[in-house]
Amino acid sequence: MIIAYIDPSVATYAIQAVAGIVVAGGAVLSVMWRKARKKVQQKLNLDENSSKEVEDEIEER
């Protein structure tokens, strides 16, 4: 059985690297999901704002 010594600073760096990869991957997936969803809505002629009420603009005098 081989037991290797891992320096705490190396372990901390490795944890930060893995966390950075996870966060960046989540951001990429989020952007891809939004773009894909928008394209599908355009293809199916769905408008997410069609049922929303829009108020008139307030004019200042």
Predicted model as a PDB file, atoms N, CA, C, CB and O in Angstrom, pLDDT in the B-factor column:
MODEL        1                                                                  
ATOM      1  N   MET A   1       0.844  -1.176   0.000  1.00 72.00           N  
ATOM      2  CA  MET A   1       0.000   0.000   0.000  1.00 72.00           C  
ATOM      3  C   MET A   1       0.888   1.238   0.000  1.00 72.00           C  
ATOM      4  CB  MET A   1      -0.960  -0.001   1.218  1.00 72.00           C  
ATOM      5  O   MET A   1       1.808   1.364   0.809  1.00 72.00           O  
ATOM      6  N   ILE A   2       0.592   2.156  -0.931  1.00 76.00           N  
ATOM      7  CA  ILE A   2       1.391   3.369  -1.064  1.00 76.00           C  
ATOM      8  C   ILE A   2       0.607   4.538  -0.484  1.00 76.00           C  
ATOM      9  CB  ILE A   2       1.768   3.636  -2.552  1.00 76.00           C  
ATOM     10  O   ILE A   2      -0.538   4.784  -0.864  1.00 76.00           O  
ATOM     11  N   ILE A   3       1.226   5.241   0.424  1.00 81.00           N  
ATOM     12  CA  ILE A   3       0.608   6.426   1.011  1.00 81.00           C  
ATOM     13  C   ILE A   3       1.440   7.621   0.585  1.00 81.00           C  
ATOM     14  CB  ILE A   3       0.511   6.320   2.581  1.00 81.00           C  
ATOM     15  O   ILE A   3       2.639   7.690   0.853  1.00 81.00           O  
ATOM     16  N   ALA A   4       0.774   8.580  -0.095  1.00 82.00           N  
ATOM     17  CA  ALA A   4       1.482   9.752  -0.590  1.00 82.00           C  
ATOM     18  C   ALA A   4       1.152  10.955   0.290  1.00 82.00           C  
ATOM     19  CB  ALA A   4       1.114  10.035  -2.069  1.00 82.00           C  
ATOM     20  O   ALA A   4       0.036  11.090   0.792  1.00 82.00           O  
ATOM     21  N   TYR A   5       2.127  11.808   0.461  1.00 83.00           N  
ATOM     22  CA  TYR A   5       1.928  13.036   1.227  1.00 83.00           C  
ATOM     23  C   TYR A   5       1.466  14.128   0.277  1.00 83.00           C  
ATOM     24  CB  TYR A   5       3.232  13.459   1.973  1.00 83.00           C  
ATOM     25  O   TYR A   5       2.110  14.391  -0.738  1.00 83.00           O  
ATOM     26  N   ILE A   6       0.366  14.754   0.604  1.00 81.00           N  
ATOM     27  CA  ILE A   6      -0.139  15.877  -0.193  1.00 81.00           C  
ATOM     28  C   ILE A   6      -0.031  17.129   0.670  1.00 81.00           C  
ATOM     29  CB  ILE A   6      -1.630  15.634  -0.672  1.00 81.00           C  
ATOM     30  O   ILE A   6      -0.618  17.215   1.749  1.00 81.00           O  
ATOM     31  N   ASP A   7       0.723  18.082   0.174  1.00 86.00           N  
ATOM     32  CA  ASP A   7       0.928  19.337   0.893  1.00 86.00           C  
ATOM     33  C   ASP A   7      -0.396  20.088   1.000  1.00 86.00           C  
ATOM     34  CB  ASP A   7       1.996  20.211   0.187  1.00 86.00           C  
ATOM     35  O   ASP A   7      -1.142  20.132   0.022  1.00 86.00           O  
ATOM     36  N   PRO A   8      -0.711  20.674   2.139  1.00 86.00           N  
ATOM     37  CA  PRO A   8      -1.981  21.394   2.286  1.00 86.00           C  
ATOM     38  C   PRO A   8      -2.175  22.525   1.273  1.00 86.00           C  
ATOM     39  CB  PRO A   8      -2.077  21.958   3.674  1.00 86.00           C  
ATOM     40  O   PRO A   8      -3.297  22.775   0.831  1.00 86.00           O  
ATOM     41  N   SER A   9      -1.106  23.199   0.909  1.00 90.00           N  
ATOM     42  CA  SER A   9      -1.254  24.286  -0.069  1.00 90.00           C  
ATOM     43  C   SER A   9      -1.627  23.735  -1.446  1.00 90.00           C  
ATOM     44  CB  SER A   9       0.050  25.107  -0.163  1.00 90.00           C  
ATOM     45  O   SER A   9      -2.371  24.376  -2.189  1.00 90.00           O  
ATOM     46  N   VAL A  10      -1.126  22.576  -1.784  1.00 89.00           N  
ATOM     47  CA  VAL A  10      -1.473  21.953  -3.064  1.00 89.00           C  
ATOM     48  C   VAL A  10      -2.933  21.500  -3.042  1.00 89.00           C  
ATOM     49  CB  VAL A  10      -0.536  20.750  -3.365  1.00 89.00           C  
ATOM     50  O   VAL A  10      -3.646  21.635  -4.036  1.00 89.00           O  
ATOM     51  N   ALA A  11      -3.366  20.967  -1.915  1.00 89.00           N  
ATOM     52  CA  ALA A  11      -4.750  20.525  -1.800  1.00 89.00           C  
ATOM     53  C   ALA A  11      -5.698  21.725  -1.908  1.00 89.00           C  
ATOM     54  CB  ALA A  11      -4.972  19.774  -0.464  1.00 89.00           C  
ATOM     55  O   ALA A  11      -6.738  21.637  -2.561  1.00 89.00           O  
ATOM     56  N   THR A  12      -5.346  22.831  -1.277  1.00 93.00           N  
ATOM     57  CA  THR A  12      -6.163  24.034  -1.350  1.00 93.00           C  
ATOM     58  C   THR A  12      -6.243  24.552  -2.784  1.00 93.00           C  
ATOM     59  CB  THR A  12      -5.601  25.117  -0.424  1.00 93.00           C  
ATOM     60  O   THR A  12      -7.313  24.941  -3.253  1.00 93.00           O  
ATOM     61  N   TYR A  13      -5.114  24.553  -3.469  1.00 94.00           N  
ATOM     62  CA  TYR A  13      -5.084  24.993  -4.861  1.00 94.00           C  
ATOM     63  C   TYR A  13      -5.951  24.074  -5.719  1.00 94.00           C  
ATOM     64  CB  TYR A  13      -3.634  25.021  -5.395  1.00 94.00           C  
ATOM     65  O   TYR A  13      -6.687  24.552  -6.582  1.00 94.00           O  
ATOM     66  N   ALA A  14      -5.875  22.786  -5.495  1.00 93.00           N  
ATOM     67  CA  ALA A  14      -6.667  21.831  -6.271  1.00 93.00           C  
ATOM     68  C   ALA A  14      -8.164  22.036  -6.022  1.00 93.00           C  
ATOM     69  CB  ALA A  14      -6.260  20.386  -5.920  1.00 93.00           C  
ATOM     70  O   ALA A  14      -8.963  21.976  -6.956  1.00 93.00           O  
ATOM     71  N   ILE A  15      -8.538  22.275  -4.774  1.00 95.00           N  
ATOM     72  CA  ILE A  15      -9.949  22.513  -4.459  1.00 95.00           C  
ATOM     73  C   ILE A  15     -10.432  23.784  -5.145  1.00 95.00           C  
ATOM     74  CB  ILE A  15     -10.161  22.614  -2.932  1.00 95.00           C  
ATOM     75  O   ILE A  15     -11.545  23.811  -5.670  1.00 95.00           O  
ATOM     76  N   GLN A  16      -9.623  24.829  -5.152  1.00 97.00           N  
ATOM     77  CA  GLN A  16      -9.999  26.073  -5.823  1.00 97.00           C  
ATOM     78  C   GLN A  16     -10.136  25.868  -7.323  1.00 97.00           C  
ATOM     79  CB  GLN A  16      -8.970  27.164  -5.537  1.00 97.00           C  
ATOM     80  O   GLN A  16     -11.041  26.421  -7.948  1.00 97.00           O  
ATOM     81  N   ALA A  17      -9.253  25.086  -7.895  1.00 97.00           N  
ATOM     82  CA  ALA A  17      -9.317  24.824  -9.332  1.00 97.00           C  
ATOM     83  C   ALA A  17     -10.595  24.066  -9.686  1.00 97.00           C  
ATOM     84  CB  ALA A  17      -8.081  24.027  -9.789  1.00 97.00           C  
ATOM     85  O   ALA A  17     -11.263  24.397 -10.666  1.00 97.00           O  
ATOM     86  N   VAL A  18     -10.934  23.058  -8.899  1.00 97.00           N  
ATOM     87  CA  VAL A  18     -12.153  22.288  -9.152  1.00 97.00           C  
ATOM     88  C   VAL A  18     -13.380  23.173  -8.970  1.00 97.00           C  
ATOM     89  CB  VAL A  18     -12.231  21.061  -8.215  1.00 97.00           C  
ATOM     90  O   VAL A  18     -14.308  23.113  -9.776  1.00 97.00           O  
ATOM     91  N   ALA A  19     -13.395  23.991  -7.924  1.00 98.00           N  
ATOM     92  CA  ALA A  19     -14.529  24.891  -7.699  1.00 98.00           C  
ATOM     93  C   ALA A  19     -14.669  25.883  -8.855  1.00 98.00           C  
ATOM     94  CB  ALA A  19     -14.361  25.648  -6.363  1.00 98.00           C  
ATOM     95  O   ALA A  19     -15.786  26.169  -9.288  1.00 98.00           O  
ATOM     96  N   GLY A  20     -13.564  26.406  -9.356  1.00 98.00           N  
ATOM     97  CA  GLY A  20     -13.606  27.327 -10.490  1.00 98.00           C  
ATOM     98  C   GLY A  20     -14.156  26.672 -11.736  1.00 98.00           C  
ATOM     99  O   GLY A  20     -14.925  27.284 -12.477  1.00 98.00           O  
ATOM    100  N   ILE A  21     -13.768  25.437 -11.970  1.00 98.00           N  
ATOM    101  CA  ILE A  21     -14.267  24.698 -13.138  1.00 98.00           C  
ATOM    102  C   ILE A  21     -15.771  24.471 -13.016  1.00 98.00           C  
ATOM    103  CB  ILE A  21     -13.531  23.342 -13.286  1.00 98.00           C  
ATOM    104  O   ILE A  21     -16.506  24.612 -13.993  1.00 98.00           O  
ATOM    105  N   VAL A  22     -16.223  24.121 -11.819  1.00 98.00           N  
ATOM    106  CA  VAL A  22     -17.655  23.891 -11.603  1.00 98.00           C  
ATOM    107  C   VAL A  22     -18.446  25.176 -11.812  1.00 98.00           C  
ATOM    108  CB  VAL A  22     -17.908  23.340 -10.190  1.00 98.00           C  
ATOM    109  O   VAL A  22     -19.494  25.155 -12.458  1.00 98.00           O  
ATOM    110  N   VAL A  23     -17.967  26.284 -11.282  1.00 98.00           N  
ATOM    111  CA  VAL A  23     -18.674  27.563 -11.425  1.00 98.00           C  
ATOM    112  C   VAL A  23     -18.695  28.000 -12.889  1.00 98.00           C  
ATOM    113  CB  VAL A  23     -18.010  28.655 -10.552  1.00 98.00           C  
ATOM    114  O   VAL A  23     -19.733  28.427 -13.393  1.00 98.00           O  
ATOM    115  N   ALA A  24     -17.569  27.896 -13.563  1.00 98.00           N  
ATOM    116  CA  ALA A  24     -17.513  28.283 -14.979  1.00 98.00           C  
ATOM    117  C   ALA A  24     -18.409  27.382 -15.825  1.00 98.00           C  
ATOM    118  CB  ALA A  24     -16.063  28.223 -15.498  1.00 98.00           C  
ATOM    119  O   ALA A  24     -19.090  27.858 -16.733  1.00 98.00           O  
ATOM    120  N   GLY A  25     -18.409  26.099 -15.532  1.00 98.00           N  
ATOM    121  CA  GLY A  25     -19.270  25.169 -16.263  1.00 98.00           C  
ATOM    122  C   GLY A  25     -20.740  25.495 -16.058  1.00 98.00           C  
ATOM    123  O   GLY A  25     -21.534  25.427 -16.996  1.00 98.00           O  
ATOM    124  N   GLY A  26     -21.103  25.847 -14.831  1.00 98.00           N  
ATOM    125  CA  GLY A  26     -22.486  26.229 -14.556  1.00 98.00           C  
ATOM    126  C   GLY A  26     -22.890  27.479 -15.313  1.00 98.00           C  
ATOM    127  O   GLY A  26     -24.012  27.574 -15.811  1.00 98.00           O  
ATOM    128  N   ALA A  27     -21.982  28.438 -15.402  1.00 98.00           N  
ATOM    129  CA  ALA A  27     -22.276  29.667 -16.146  1.00 98.00           C  
ATOM    130  C   ALA A  27     -22.459  29.365 -17.629  1.00 98.00           C  
ATOM    131  CB  ALA A  27     -21.151  30.703 -15.949  1.00 98.00           C  
ATOM    132  O   ALA A  27     -23.375  29.892 -18.261  1.00 98.00           O  
ATOM    133  N   VAL A  28     -21.606  28.532 -18.179  1.00 98.00           N  
ATOM    134  CA  VAL A  28     -21.710  28.170 -19.605  1.00 98.00           C  
ATOM    135  C   VAL A  28     -23.023  27.445 -19.873  1.00 98.00           C  
ATOM    136  CB  VAL A  28     -20.513  27.282 -20.036  1.00 98.00           C  
ATOM    137  O   VAL A  28     -23.712  27.742 -20.848  1.00 98.00           O  
ATOM    138  N   LEU A  29     -23.370  26.489 -19.004  1.00 98.00           N  
ATOM    139  CA  LEU A  29     -24.621  25.762 -19.190  1.00 98.00           C  
ATOM    140  C   LEU A  29     -25.834  26.687 -19.079  1.00 98.00           C  
ATOM    141  CB  LEU A  29     -24.730  24.637 -18.168  1.00 98.00           C  
ATOM    142  O   LEU A  29     -26.811  26.522 -19.809  1.00 98.00           O  
ATOM    143  N   SER A  30     -25.772  27.648 -18.177  1.00 97.00           N  
ATOM    144  CA  SER A  30     -26.869  28.597 -18.016  1.00 97.00           C  
ATOM    145  C   SER A  30     -27.068  29.434 -19.276  1.00 97.00           C  
ATOM    146  CB  SER A  30     -26.610  29.507 -16.818  1.00 97.00           C  
ATOM    147  O   SER A  30     -28.198  29.634 -19.721  1.00 97.00           O  
ATOM    148  N   VAL A  31     -25.978  29.917 -19.843  1.00 97.00           N  
ATOM    149  CA  VAL A  31     -26.065  30.728 -21.062  1.00 97.00           C  
ATOM    150  C   VAL A  31     -26.570  29.878 -22.226  1.00 97.00           C  
ATOM    151  CB  VAL A  31     -24.689  31.348 -21.405  1.00 97.00           C  
ATOM    152  O   VAL A  31     -27.407  30.330 -23.007  1.00 97.00           O  
ATOM    153  N   MET A  32     -26.066  28.652 -22.346  1.00 98.00           N  
ATOM    154  CA  MET A  32     -26.509  27.773 -23.426  1.00 98.00           C  
ATOM    155  C   MET A  32     -27.996  27.457 -23.287  1.00 98.00           C  
ATOM    156  CB  MET A  32     -25.685  26.473 -23.434  1.00 98.00           C  
ATOM    157  O   MET A  32     -28.718  27.435 -24.283  1.00 98.00           O  
ATOM    158  N   TRP A  33     -28.464  27.211 -22.054  1.00 96.00           N  
ATOM    159  CA  TRP A  33     -29.876  26.909 -21.817  1.00 96.00           C  
ATOM    160  C   TRP A  33     -30.752  28.080 -22.237  1.00 96.00           C  
ATOM    161  CB  TRP A  33     -30.116  26.570 -20.336  1.00 96.00           C  
ATOM    162  O   TRP A  33     -31.779  27.880 -22.885  1.00 96.00           O  
ATOM    163  N   ARG A  34     -30.361  29.302 -21.876  1.00 95.00           N  
ATOM    164  CA  ARG A  34     -31.154  30.478 -22.242  1.00 95.00           C  
ATOM    165  C   ARG A  34     -31.219  30.663 -23.744  1.00 95.00           C  
ATOM    166  CB  ARG A  34     -30.579  31.726 -21.596  1.00 95.00           C  
ATOM    167  O   ARG A  34     -32.281  30.968 -24.288  1.00 95.00           O  
ATOM    168  N   LYS A  35     -30.084  30.479 -24.426  1.00 95.00           N  
ATOM    169  CA  LYS A  35     -30.067  30.637 -25.887  1.00 95.00           C  
ATOM    170  C   LYS A  35     -30.923  29.571 -26.561  1.00 95.00           C  
ATOM    171  CB  LYS A  35     -28.626  30.566 -26.420  1.00 95.00           C  
ATOM    172  O   LYS A  35     -31.669  29.874 -27.492  1.00 95.00           O  
ATOM    173  N   ALA A  36     -30.823  28.324 -26.097  1.00 95.00           N  
ATOM    174  CA  ALA A  36     -31.605  27.241 -26.688  1.00 95.00           C  
ATOM    175  C   ALA A  36     -33.093  27.465 -26.451  1.00 95.00           C  
ATOM    176  CB  ALA A  36     -31.173  25.884 -26.112  1.00 95.00           C  
ATOM    177  O   ALA A  36     -33.907  27.252 -27.349  1.00 95.00           O  
ATOM    178  N   ARG A  37     -33.446  27.894 -25.247  1.00 92.00           N  
ATOM    179  CA  ARG A  37     -34.842  28.156 -24.914  1.00 92.00           C  
ATOM    180  C   ARG A  37     -35.405  29.283 -25.773  1.00 92.00           C  
ATOM    181  CB  ARG A  37     -34.979  28.504 -23.429  1.00 92.00           C  
ATOM    182  O   ARG A  37     -36.549  29.217 -26.224  1.00 92.00           O  
ATOM    183  N   LYS A  38     -34.599  30.315 -25.997  1.00 90.00           N  
ATOM    184  CA  LYS A  38     -35.049  31.439 -26.818  1.00 90.00           C  
ATOM    185  C   LYS A  38     -35.276  30.992 -28.265  1.00 90.00           C  
ATOM    186  CB  LYS A  38     -34.020  32.591 -26.767  1.00 90.00           C  
ATOM    187  O   LYS A  38     -36.250  31.402 -28.897  1.00 90.00           O  
ATOM    188  N   LYS A  39     -34.378  30.153 -28.788  1.00 92.00           N  
ATOM    189  CA  LYS A  39     -34.533  29.673 -30.164  1.00 92.00           C  
ATOM    190  C   LYS A  39     -35.779  28.809 -30.309  1.00 92.00           C  
ATOM    191  CB  LYS A  39     -33.296  28.883 -30.596  1.00 92.00           C  
ATOM    192  O   LYS A  39     -36.498  28.920 -31.301  1.00 92.00           O  
ATOM    193  N   VAL A  40     -36.039  27.946 -29.324  1.00 91.00           N  
ATOM    194  CA  VAL A  40     -37.229  27.092 -29.380  1.00 91.00           C  
ATOM    195  C   VAL A  40     -38.484  27.951 -29.322  1.00 91.00           C  
ATOM    196  CB  VAL A  40     -37.225  26.059 -28.223  1.00 91.00           C  
ATOM    197  O   VAL A  40     -39.441  27.690 -30.051  1.00 91.00           O  
ATOM    198  N   GLN A  41     -38.499  28.963 -28.476  1.00 87.00           N  
ATOM    199  CA  GLN A  41     -39.659  29.840 -28.390  1.00 87.00           C  
ATOM    200  C   GLN A  41     -39.887  30.589 -29.697  1.00 87.00           C  
ATOM    201  CB  GLN A  41     -39.490  30.827 -27.244  1.00 87.00           C  
ATOM    202  O   GLN A  41     -41.030  30.806 -30.099  1.00 87.00           O  
ATOM    203  N   GLN A  42     -38.805  30.985 -30.361  1.00 87.00           N  
ATOM    204  CA  GLN A  42     -38.947  31.681 -31.642  1.00 87.00           C  
ATOM    205  C   GLN A  42     -39.486  30.736 -32.704  1.00 87.00           C  
ATOM    206  CB  GLN A  42     -37.600  32.271 -32.093  1.00 87.00           C  
ATOM    207  O   GLN A  42     -40.327  31.128 -33.513  1.00 87.00           O  
ATOM    208  N   LYS A  43     -39.008  29.489 -32.710  1.00 89.00           N  
ATOM    209  CA  LYS A  43     -39.462  28.512 -33.708  1.00 89.00           C  
ATOM    210  C   LYS A  43     -40.942  28.181 -33.528  1.00 89.00           C  
ATOM    211  CB  LYS A  43     -38.624  27.227 -33.618  1.00 89.00           C  
ATOM    212  O   LYS A  43     -41.663  27.989 -34.507  1.00 89.00           O  
ATOM    213  N   LEU A  44     -41.392  28.114 -32.275  1.00 88.00           N  
ATOM    214  CA  LEU A  44     -42.777  27.758 -31.994  1.00 88.00           C  
ATOM    215  C   LEU A  44     -43.694  28.978 -31.904  1.00 88.00           C  
ATOM    216  CB  LEU A  44     -42.850  26.974 -30.708  1.00 88.00           C  
ATOM    217  O   LEU A  44     -44.874  28.851 -31.578  1.00 88.00           O  
ATOM    218  N   ASN A  45     -43.148  30.154 -32.194  1.00 84.00           N  
ATOM    219  CA  ASN A  45     -43.895  31.412 -32.138  1.00 84.00           C  
ATOM    220  C   ASN A  45     -44.538  31.637 -30.773  1.00 84.00           C  
ATOM    221  CB  ASN A  45     -44.965  31.432 -33.218  1.00 84.00           C  
ATOM    222  O   ASN A  45     -45.696  32.042 -30.682  1.00 84.00           O  
ATOM    223  N   LEU A  46     -43.787  31.373 -29.729  1.00 84.00           N  
ATOM    224  CA  LEU A  46     -44.251  31.605 -28.368  1.00 84.00           C  
ATOM    225  C   LEU A  46     -43.650  32.911 -27.865  1.00 84.00           C  
ATOM    226  CB  LEU A  46     -43.872  30.418 -27.431  1.00 84.00           C  
ATOM    227  O   LEU A  46     -42.450  33.147 -28.000  1.00 84.00           O  
ATOM    228  N   ASP A  47     -44.493  33.750 -27.289  1.00 81.00           N  
ATOM    229  CA  ASP A  47     -44.023  35.021 -26.741  1.00 81.00           C  
ATOM    230  C   ASP A  47     -44.309  35.016 -25.253  1.00 81.00           C  
ATOM    231  CB  ASP A  47     -44.706  36.245 -27.445  1.00 81.00           C  
ATOM    232  O   ASP A  47     -45.468  35.008 -24.840  1.00 81.00           O  
ATOM    233  N   GLU A  48     -43.253  35.021 -24.443  1.00 78.00           N  
ATOM    234  CA  GLU A  48     -43.444  34.964 -22.997  1.00 78.00           C  
ATOM    235  C   GLU A  48     -44.042  36.241 -22.435  1.00 78.00           C  
ATOM    236  CB  GLU A  48     -42.133  34.683 -22.318  1.00 78.00           C  
ATOM    237  O   GLU A  48     -44.533  36.242 -21.306  1.00 78.00           O  
ATOM    238  N   ASN A  49     -44.014  37.321 -23.189  1.00 77.00           N  
ATOM    239  CA  ASN A  49     -44.557  38.591 -22.723  1.00 77.00           C  
ATOM    240  C   ASN A  49     -45.981  38.845 -23.210  1.00 77.00           C  
ATOM    241  CB  ASN A  49     -43.667  39.717 -23.167  1.00 77.00           C  
ATOM    242  O   ASN A  49     -46.545  39.901 -22.924  1.00 77.00           O  
ATOM    243  N   SER A  50     -46.569  37.905 -23.937  1.00 76.00           N  
ATOM    244  CA  SER A  50     -47.892  38.148 -24.524  1.00 76.00           C  
ATOM    245  C   SER A  50     -48.996  38.253 -23.477  1.00 76.00           C  
ATOM    246  CB  SER A  50     -48.230  37.044 -25.500  1.00 76.00           C  
ATOM    247  O   SER A  50     -49.981  38.958 -23.703  1.00 76.00           O  
ATOM    248  N   SER A  51     -48.865  37.584 -22.354  1.00 77.00           N  
ATOM    249  CA  SER A  51     -49.921  37.619 -21.335  1.00 77.00           C  
ATOM    250  C   SER A  51     -49.662  38.667 -20.261  1.00 77.00           C  
ATOM    251  CB  SER A  51     -50.061  36.257 -20.687  1.00 77.00           C  
ATOM    252  O   SER A  51     -50.454  38.797 -19.327  1.00 77.00           O  
ATOM    253  N   LYS A  52     -48.575  39.412 -20.374  1.00 82.00           N  
ATOM    254  CA  LYS A  52     -48.244  40.419 -19.370  1.00 82.00           C  
ATOM    255  C   LYS A  52     -48.930  41.737 -19.704  1.00 82.00           C  
ATOM    256  CB  LYS A  52     -46.719  40.615 -19.275  1.00 82.00           C  
ATOM    257  O   LYS A  52     -49.081  42.108 -20.868  1.00 82.00           O  
ATOM    258  N   GLU A  53     -49.340  42.434 -18.643  1.00 85.00           N  
ATOM    259  CA  GLU A  53     -49.938  43.751 -18.833  1.00 85.00           C  
ATOM    260  C   GLU A  53     -48.833  44.800 -18.798  1.00 85.00           C  
ATOM    261  CB  GLU A  53     -51.018  44.042 -17.748  1.00 85.00           C  
ATOM    262  O   GLU A  53     -47.940  44.749 -17.952  1.00 85.00           O  
ATOM    263  N   VAL A  54     -48.904  45.739 -19.715  1.00 83.00           N  
ATOM    264  CA  VAL A  54     -47.899  46.795 -19.794  1.00 83.00           C  
ATOM    265  C   VAL A  54     -48.564  48.115 -19.447  1.00 83.00           C  
ATOM    266  CB  VAL A  54     -47.241  46.855 -21.209  1.00 83.00           C  
ATOM    267  O   VAL A  54     -49.587  48.485 -20.024  1.00 83.00           O  
ATOM    268  N   GLU A  55     -47.975  48.807 -18.508  1.00 86.00           N  
ATOM    269  CA  GLU A  55     -48.528  50.093 -18.104  1.00 86.00           C  
ATOM    270  C   GLU A  55     -48.002  51.193 -19.019  1.00 86.00           C  
ATOM    271  CB  GLU A  55     -48.181  50.399 -16.631  1.00 86.00           C  
ATOM    272  O   GLU A  55     -46.908  51.098 -19.574  1.00 86.00           O  
ATOM    273  N   ASP A  56     -48.806  52.229 -19.158  1.00 86.00           N  
ATOM    274  CA  ASP A  56     -48.388  53.380 -19.955  1.00 86.00           C  
ATOM    275  C   ASP A  56     -47.238  54.087 -19.247  1.00 86.00           C  
ATOM    276  CB  ASP A  56     -49.576  54.359 -20.191  1.00 86.00           C  
ATOM    277  O   ASP A  56     -47.105  54.026 -18.024  1.00 86.00           O  
ATOM    278  N   GLU A  57     -46.415  54.756 -20.041  1.00 88.00           N  
ATOM    279  CA  GLU A  57     -45.323  55.509 -19.461  1.00 88.00           C  
ATOM    280  C   GLU A  57     -45.856  56.741 -18.746  1.00 88.00           C  
ATOM    281  CB  GLU A  57     -44.312  55.907 -20.536  1.00 88.00           C  
ATOM    282  O   GLU A  57     -46.847  57.341 -19.163  1.00 88.00           O  
ATOM    283  N   ILE A  58     -45.187  57.102 -17.672  1.00 87.00           N  
ATOM    284  CA  ILE A  58     -45.573  58.289 -16.914  1.00 87.00           C  
ATOM    285  C   ILE A  58     -44.797  59.460 -17.467  1.00 87.00           C  
ATOM    286  CB  ILE A  58     -45.311  58.112 -15.384  1.00 87.00           C  
ATOM    287  O   ILE A  58     -43.569  59.435 -17.557  1.00 87.00           O  
ATOM    288  N   GLU A  59     -45.553  60.505 -17.843  1.00 86.00           N  
ATOM    289  CA  GLU A  59     -44.915  61.690 -18.399  1.00 86.00           C  
ATOM    290  C   GLU A  59     -44.743  62.727 -17.276  1.00 86.00           C  
ATOM    291  CB  GLU A  59     -45.756  62.275 -19.588  1.00 86.00           C  
ATOM    292  O   GLU A  59     -45.692  63.020 -16.549  1.00 86.00           O  
ATOM    293  N   GLU A  60     -43.574  63.258 -17.147  1.00 83.00           N  
ATOM    294  CA  GLU A  60     -43.334  64.299 -16.157  1.00 83.00           C  
ATOM    295  C   GLU A  60     -43.605  65.652 -16.779  1.00 83.00           C  
ATOM    296  CB  GLU A  60     -41.893  64.229 -15.612  1.00 83.00           C  
ATOM    297  O   GLU A  60     -43.275  65.892 -17.940  1.00 83.00           O  
ATOM    298  N   ARG A  61     -44.203  66.527 -16.007  1.00 76.00           N  
ATOM    299  CA  ARG A  61     -44.521  67.871 -16.516  1.00 76.00           C  
ATOM    300  C   ARG A  61     -43.779  68.908 -15.769  1.00 76.00           C  
ATOM    301  CB  ARG A  61     -45.996  68.155 -16.436  1.00 76.00           C  
ATOM    302  O   ARG A  61     -43.920  70.096 -16.058  1.00 76.00           O  
TER     303      ARG A  61                                                      
ENDMDL                                                                          
END                                                                             
